[in-house]
């Protein structure tokens, strides 16, 4: 039984690859939930008298189950750690003893994985959403295993990954990263508004008229630019005390229009902190556009190369077929020259369109 278990948890075994893909579930939950808990449920702009029963009662249980899964993964990697390449030995070699396996894991991912598995949020009250999310942020260190997840997906679905060019996989990974960026930046943007509202003494249930006077700011906010007219985009958009779904939708819309370089202008930064973050988003949008154009160009070139390879194979099969049918050499040569010209000048040549592109007199000879 021990030997069978040892074979199952080997990195190249299909069961281990399925386990690695399953470990994407806790990571996706952390990536989606932690930024949201930091920004929305707690703060002066949060809705008043809203019962968050799920986050107070159910979420701690889910968090404990996810942390137990992560700790189990650490134990498995201590037993059998995937082989790694080095500069001196490009070919991976599997450690033979458990001691060398543990040493190999300790030199690479043991500390980050332990930090990403500790259930620190269980030691804090469930109602302290921002505090529990802050101490749980080390769970995002699991994003460093993205390459391992990609290899596991390749081992589980070898035929699907072999048919597609590598640039298609990179494009899919980039689109996933863009979604994570949109979610994280939307939560960060609203968190900045929450912190500014806390510093300036604002609350969600205070009327807007209370902030119109020259001395509405509390004494401790004199150095925080809480003068009249310096208000957040959340206040201008009347999102203070709005439902959480509406707050998140507007924040996601704000970052989507910015990172997509659309910028309608209906939402714009008001304070210094929001303007600074907007500058960061602008440069991030420029980088995303450059990377997207490069990936699309690479994918088109790879697809074209694949199509040309298929067309060349069809070309050779057609020439061999005509020679087997004992067609005249002049006809075979003229058809070969025509097909070669089509392959070198046309984009995305497909083997199913080669016959249709032949002239009628050549098509009749081939048929």
VEXDREN-2710 file (C-alpha; in Angstrom, 1 decimal):
% VEXDREN-2710
k/r/px/py/pz
1/UNK/0.0/0.0/0.0
2/UNK/2.8/2.4/0.8
3/UNK/4.5/1.7/-2.5
4/UNK/1.3/2.2/-4.4
5/UNK/0.7/5.5/-2.6
6/UNK/4.3/6.5/-3.4
7/UNK/3.7/5.9/-7.1
8/UNK/0.4/7.8/-7.1
9/UNK/1.9/10.9/-5.6
10/UNK/4.8/11.0/-8.1
11/UNK/4.8/14.3/-10.1
12/UNK/4.3/12.5/-13.4
13/UNK/1.3/10.5/-12.2
14/UNK/-2.1/11.5/-13.4
15/UNK/-3.5/11.5/-9.9
16/UNK/-0.9/14.0/-8.7
17/UNK/-1.6/16.2/-11.7
18/UNK/-5.3/16.1/-10.9
19/UNK/-4.5/17.1/-7.3
20/UNK/-2.4/20.0/-8.5
21/UNK/-5.3/21.2/-10.6
22/UNK/-7.7/20.8/-7.7
23/UNK/-5.4/23.1/-5.6
24/UNK/-6.4/25.9/-8.0
25/UNK/-9.8/26.0/-6.3
26/UNK/-8.5/27.5/-3.0
27/UNK/-6.3/29.9/-4.9
28/UNK/-9.2/31.1/-7.0
29/UNK/-11.3/31.6/-3.9
30/UNK/-8.5/33.6/-2.1
31/UNK/-7.9/35.8/-5.2
32/UNK/-11.6/36.6/-5.5
33/UNK/-12.5/37.0/-1.8
34/UNK/-9.6/38.6/0.0
35/UNK/-9.5/41.9/-2.0
36/UNK/-13.2/42.2/-1.7
37/UNK/-13.1/41.7/2.1
38/UNK/-10.4/44.3/2.4
39/UNK/-12.4/47.0/0.6
40/UNK/-16.1/46.6/0.8
41/UNK/-17.9/45.1/3.8
42/UNK/-16.2/47.2/6.5
43/UNK/-15.7/50.9/6.6
44/UNK/-17.5/54.3/6.7
45/UNK/-18.8/53.9/3.1
46/UNK/-20.2/50.4/3.7
47/UNK/-24.0/50.0/3.9
48/UNK/-25.5/50.4/7.3
49/UNK/-27.6/47.7/9.0
50/UNK/-26.7/45.0/6.5
51/UNK/-26.6/41.4/7.9
52/UNK/-23.5/39.6/6.6
53/UNK/-24.5/36.2/8.0
54/UNK/-22.4/34.2/5.4
55/UNK/-19.2/36.0/6.2
56/UNK/-19.7/35.9/10.0
57/UNK/-20.7/32.2/10.3
58/UNK/-19.9/30.2/7.1
59/UNK/-16.8/31.9/5.8
60/UNK/-14.5/30.9/8.8
61/UNK/-15.5/27.3/8.3
62/UNK/-14.6/27.5/4.6
63/UNK/-11.4/29.2/5.4
64/UNK/-10.4/26.5/7.8
65/UNK/-11.2/23.8/5.2
66/UNK/-9.1/25.6/2.6
67/UNK/-6.1/26.0/4.9
68/UNK/-6.3/22.3/5.7
69/UNK/-6.1/21.5/2.0
70/UNK/-3.1/23.8/1.6
71/UNK/-1.3/22.1/4.6
72/UNK/-2.0/18.7/3.1
73/UNK/-0.4/19.8/-0.2
74/UNK/2.7/20.9/1.8
75/UNK/2.9/17.5/3.4
76/UNK/2.6/15.8/0.0
77/UNK/5.4/17.9/-1.4
78/UNK/7.6/17.1/1.6
79/UNK/7.2/13.4/0.6
80/UNK/7.6/13.8/-3.1
81/UNK/8.7/17.1/-4.5
82/UNK/8.8/17.7/-8.3
83/UNK/12.3/17.5/-9.8
84/UNK/13.8/20.9/-10.6
85/UNK/16.4/22.0/-13.2
86/UNK/19.6/23.9/-12.4
87/UNK/22.1/25.6/-14.5
88/UNK/24.7/22.8/-14.0
89/UNK/22.2/20.0/-14.6
90/UNK/19.5/21.0/-17.1
91/UNK/18.0/17.5/-16.9
92/UNK/15.9/17.0/-13.8
93/UNK/16.8/14.2/-11.5
94/UNK/14.4/12.8/-8.9
95/UNK/15.8/12.7/-5.4
96/UNK/16.0/9.1/-4.1
97/UNK/15.5/9.5/-0.4
98/UNK/13.0/11.3/1.7
99/UNK/15.7/13.4/3.3
100/UNK/16.9/14.7/0.0
101/UNK/13.4/15.3/-1.1
102/UNK/12.7/17.4/2.0
103/UNK/15.9/19.3/1.5
104/UNK/15.1/20.1/-2.1
105/UNK/11.6/21.4/-1.1
106/UNK/13.0/23.4/1.8
107/UNK/15.4/25.2/-0.5
108/UNK/12.7/26.3/-2.9
109/UNK/9.0/26.5/-1.9
110/UNK/8.7/25.3/1.7
111/UNK/8.7/28.7/3.4
112/UNK/6.3/30.4/0.9
113/UNK/4.0/27.5/1.0
114/UNK/3.9/27.4/4.8
115/UNK/3.2/31.1/4.9
116/UNK/0.4/30.5/2.4
117/UNK/-1.1/27.7/4.5
118/UNK/-1.1/29.1/8.1
119/UNK/-4.7/29.7/9.3
120/UNK/-3.9/33.1/10.9
121/UNK/-7.4/34.5/10.2
122/UNK/-9.0/32.0/12.6
123/UNK/-7.3/33.8/15.5
124/UNK/-9.2/37.0/14.8
125/UNK/-13.0/37.8/15.1
126/UNK/-15.0/36.9/12.1
127/UNK/-16.6/40.4/12.0
128/UNK/-13.2/42.1/11.5
129/UNK/-13.2/41.5/7.8
130/UNK/-10.4/43.8/6.9
131/UNK/-8.1/42.5/9.6
132/UNK/-8.8/38.8/8.8
133/UNK/-8.3/39.5/5.1
134/UNK/-5.0/41.3/5.8
135/UNK/-3.5/38.4/7.7
136/UNK/-4.7/36.0/5.0
137/UNK/-2.9/37.9/2.2
138/UNK/0.1/35.5/2.3
139/UNK/-2.2/32.9/0.8
140/UNK/-1.7/34.7/-2.5
141/UNK/1.9/33.5/-2.5
142/UNK/0.4/30.4/-4.2
143/UNK/0.3/32.4/-7.4
144/UNK/4.0/31.5/-7.7
145/UNK/3.0/28.0/-8.6
146/UNK/1.4/29.1/-11.9
147/UNK/3.9/27.3/-14.0
148/UNK/3.3/24.0/-12.0
149/UNK/-0.4/24.4/-12.6
150/UNK/0.2/24.9/-16.3
151/UNK/2.3/21.7/-16.4
152/UNK/-0.4/19.8/-14.6
153/UNK/-3.0/21.0/-17.1
154/UNK/-0.7/19.8/-19.9
155/UNK/-0.3/16.3/-18.4
156/UNK/-4.0/16.0/-17.8
157/UNK/-5.1/17.2/-21.3
158/UNK/-2.1/16.3/-23.5
159/UNK/-4.0/16.1/-26.8
160/UNK/-5.7/19.5/-26.4
161/UNK/-2.5/21.3/-25.5
162/UNK/-0.6/19.6/-28.3
163/UNK/-2.9/20.8/-31.0
164/UNK/-2.8/24.4/-30.0
165/UNK/0.2/26.7/-30.4
166/UNK/1.9/27.8/-27.2
167/UNK/1.0/31.4/-27.9
168/UNK/-2.7/30.5/-27.4
169/UNK/-1.9/29.3/-23.9
170/UNK/0.0/32.5/-23.2
171/UNK/-3.0/34.5/-24.5
172/UNK/-5.4/32.6/-22.2
173/UNK/-3.1/33.1/-19.2
174/UNK/-2.8/36.9/-20.0
175/UNK/-6.6/37.2/-20.2
176/UNK/-6.9/35.5/-16.8
177/UNK/-4.3/37.9/-15.4
178/UNK/-6.3/40.8/-16.8
179/UNK/-9.4/39.6/-14.9
180/UNK/-7.4/39.4/-11.7
181/UNK/-6.0/42.9/-12.3
182/UNK/-9.5/44.3/-12.9
183/UNK/-10.8/42.7/-9.7
184/UNK/-7.7/43.7/-7.6
185/UNK/-7.6/47.3/-8.8
186/UNK/-11.4/47.8/-8.4
187/UNK/-11.1/46.7/-4.7
188/UNK/-8.0/48.8/-4.2
189/UNK/-9.7/51.9/-5.6
190/UNK/-12.6/51.5/-3.3
191/UNK/-10.3/50.7/-0.4
192/UNK/-8.6/54.1/-1.0
193/UNK/-11.9/55.8/-0.8
194/UNK/-12.7/53.9/2.5
195/UNK/-9.4/54.9/4.1
196/UNK/-9.9/58.6/3.0
197/UNK/-13.4/58.6/4.4
198/UNK/-12.1/57.1/7.7
199/UNK/-9.3/59.7/7.9
200/UNK/-11.8/62.6/7.2
201/UNK/-14.4/61.4/9.7
202/UNK/-17.1/60.6/7.1
203/UNK/-19.7/58.0/7.6
204/UNK/-22.2/56.3/5.3
205/UNK/-25.3/57.5/7.2
206/UNK/-24.2/61.2/7.5
207/UNK/-26.1/63.5/5.1
208/UNK/-24.0/65.1/2.3
209/UNK/-25.0/68.6/3.6
210/UNK/-22.9/68.0/6.8
211/UNK/-19.7/68.2/4.7
212/UNK/-20.5/71.5/3.0
213/UNK/-19.3/73.7/5.8
214/UNK/-15.7/74.9/6.1
215/UNK/-15.1/73.3/9.4
216/UNK/-16.7/69.8/8.9
217/UNK/-13.4/68.0/9.1
218/UNK/-12.3/66.6/12.5
219/UNK/-9.2/68.0/14.1
220/UNK/-7.0/65.0/13.4
221/UNK/-7.6/65.4/9.6
222/UNK/-6.0/68.8/9.2
223/UNK/-3.0/67.3/7.4
224/UNK/-5.0/64.9/5.3
225/UNK/-6.4/67.3/2.8
226/UNK/-10.0/67.1/4.1
227/UNK/-10.9/70.5/3.1
228/UNK/-14.2/71.4/1.4
229/UNK/-14.4/70.2/-2.1
230/UNK/-11.8/67.3/-1.7
231/UNK/-14.2/64.4/-1.8
232/UNK/-13.9/60.9/-3.2
233/UNK/-15.3/59.6/-6.5
234/UNK/-17.5/57.3/-4.3
235/UNK/-19.2/60.3/-2.7
236/UNK/-19.6/62.1/-6.0
237/UNK/-21.3/58.9/-7.4
238/UNK/-23.5/58.6/-4.4
239/UNK/-22.2/55.2/-3.5
240/UNK/-21.8/55.8/0.3
241/UNK/-24.1/53.3/2.0
242/UNK/-25.2/51.8/-1.3
243/UNK/-25.6/48.0/-1.7
244/UNK/-22.4/46.1/-1.9
245/UNK/-23.2/44.8/-5.3
246/UNK/-23.7/48.3/-6.7
247/UNK/-20.4/49.5/-5.1
248/UNK/-18.4/46.7/-6.6
249/UNK/-20.1/47.0/-10.0
250/UNK/-19.2/50.7/-10.2
251/UNK/-15.7/50.2/-9.0
252/UNK/-15.2/47.3/-11.5
253/UNK/-16.7/49.6/-14.2
254/UNK/-14.2/52.4/-13.3
255/UNK/-11.2/50.2/-13.6
256/UNK/-12.5/48.4/-16.7
257/UNK/-12.8/51.7/-18.6
258/UNK/-9.4/52.8/-17.4
259/UNK/-7.5/49.5/-18.1
260/UNK/-9.2/49.2/-21.5
261/UNK/-8.1/52.8/-22.4
262/UNK/-11.7/53.7/-23.0
263/UNK/-12.1/56.4/-20.3
264/UNK/-15.7/57.8/-20.6
265/UNK/-14.9/60.4/-17.9
266/UNK/-18.1/59.9/-15.9
267/UNK/-15.9/58.6/-13.0
268/UNK/-12.6/60.3/-12.3
269/UNK/-10.2/60.7/-9.4
270/UNK/-10.8/63.5/-6.9
271/UNK/-8.1/63.3/-4.2
272/UNK/-4.3/63.0/-4.4
273/UNK/-4.3/59.3/-3.5
274/UNK/-6.9/58.5/-6.1
275/UNK/-5.0/60.5/-8.8
276/UNK/-1.7/58.7/-7.9
277/UNK/-3.5/55.4/-8.3
278/UNK/-5.0/56.5/-11.5
279/UNK/-1.5/57.3/-12.9
280/UNK/-0.5/53.7/-12.0
281/UNK/-3.6/52.3/-13.8
282/UNK/-2.8/54.4/-16.9
283/UNK/0.7/52.9/-17.2
284/UNK/-0.6/49.5/-16.4
285/UNK/-3.2/49.8/-19.2
286/UNK/-0.4/50.8/-21.7
287/UNK/1.6/47.8/-20.7
288/UNK/-1.4/45.5/-21.1
289/UNK/-2.2/46.8/-24.5
290/UNK/1.4/46.3/-25.7
291/UNK/1.5/42.7/-24.3
292/UNK/-1.9/42.0/-25.9
293/UNK/-0.8/43.2/-29.3
294/UNK/2.4/41.1/-29.1
295/UNK/0.5/38.0/-28.0
296/UNK/-2.1/38.3/-30.7
297/UNK/0.6/38.8/-33.4
298/UNK/2.5/35.7/-32.1
299/UNK/-0.7/33.7/-32.1
300/UNK/-1.6/34.7/-35.6
301/UNK/2.0/33.8/-36.8
302/UNK/1.8/30.5/-35.0
303/UNK/-1.5/29.6/-36.5
304/UNK/-0.3/30.6/-40.0
305/UNK/2.8/28.4/-39.6
306/UNK/0.6/25.5/-38.5
307/UNK/-1.7/26.1/-41.5
308/UNK/1.2/26.3/-43.9
309/UNK/2.6/23.0/-42.5
310/UNK/-0.8/21.3/-43.1
311/UNK/-0.9/22.8/-46.6
312/UNK/2.6/21.5/-47.4
313/UNK/1.6/18.0/-46.3
314/UNK/-1.5/18.2/-48.4
315/UNK/0.7/19.5/-51.3
316/UNK/3.0/16.5/-51.0
317/UNK/0.1/14.1/-50.9
318/UNK/-1.4/15.6/-54.0
319/UNK/1.8/15.4/-55.9
320/UNK/2.3/11.8/-54.9
321/UNK/-1.2/11.0/-55.8
322/UNK/-0.8/12.5/-59.3
323/UNK/2.5/10.7/-59.8
324/UNK/0.8/7.4/-58.8
325/UNK/-2.0/8.1/-61.3
326/UNK/0.8/8.5/-64.0
327/UNK/-0.2/12.1/-64.9
328/UNK/2.1/13.8/-67.3
329/UNK/5.2/15.3/-65.7
330/UNK/4.4/18.8/-67.1
331/UNK/1.0/18.8/-65.5
332/UNK/2.4/17.6/-62.1
333/UNK/5.1/20.3/-62.3
334/UNK/2.7/23.1/-63.1
335/UNK/0.3/22.1/-60.3
336/UNK/3.3/21.9/-57.9
337/UNK/4.5/25.3/-58.9
338/UNK/1.0/26.8/-58.5
339/UNK/0.5/25.3/-55.1
340/UNK/4.0/26.5/-54.0
341/UNK/3.1/30.0/-55.1
342/UNK/-0.2/29.8/-53.1
343/UNK/1.6/28.6/-50.0
344/UNK/4.1/31.5/-50.1
345/UNK/1.7/34.3/-50.9
346/UNK/-1.6/33.4/-49.2
347/UNK/-2.4/33.7/-45.5
348/UNK/-3.8/30.8/-43.5
349/UNK/-3.7/28.3/-46.4
350/UNK/-6.0/25.4/-45.6
351/UNK/-5.7/22.0/-47.2
352/UNK/-9.5/22.0/-47.9
353/UNK/-9.2/25.0/-50.1
354/UNK/-6.2/23.9/-52.2
355/UNK/-8.3/22.1/-54.9
356/UNK/-10.8/25.1/-55.0
357/UNK/-7.9/27.5/-55.8
358/UNK/-6.7/25.5/-58.7
359/UNK/-7.7/26.7/-62.2
360/UNK/-10.4/24.7/-63.9
361/UNK/-8.2/23.0/-66.4
362/UNK/-5.8/21.8/-63.6
363/UNK/-8.6/20.8/-61.3
364/UNK/-10.1/18.6/-64.1
365/UNK/-6.7/16.9/-64.6
366/UNK/-6.4/16.2/-60.8
367/UNK/-9.9/15.0/-60.4
END
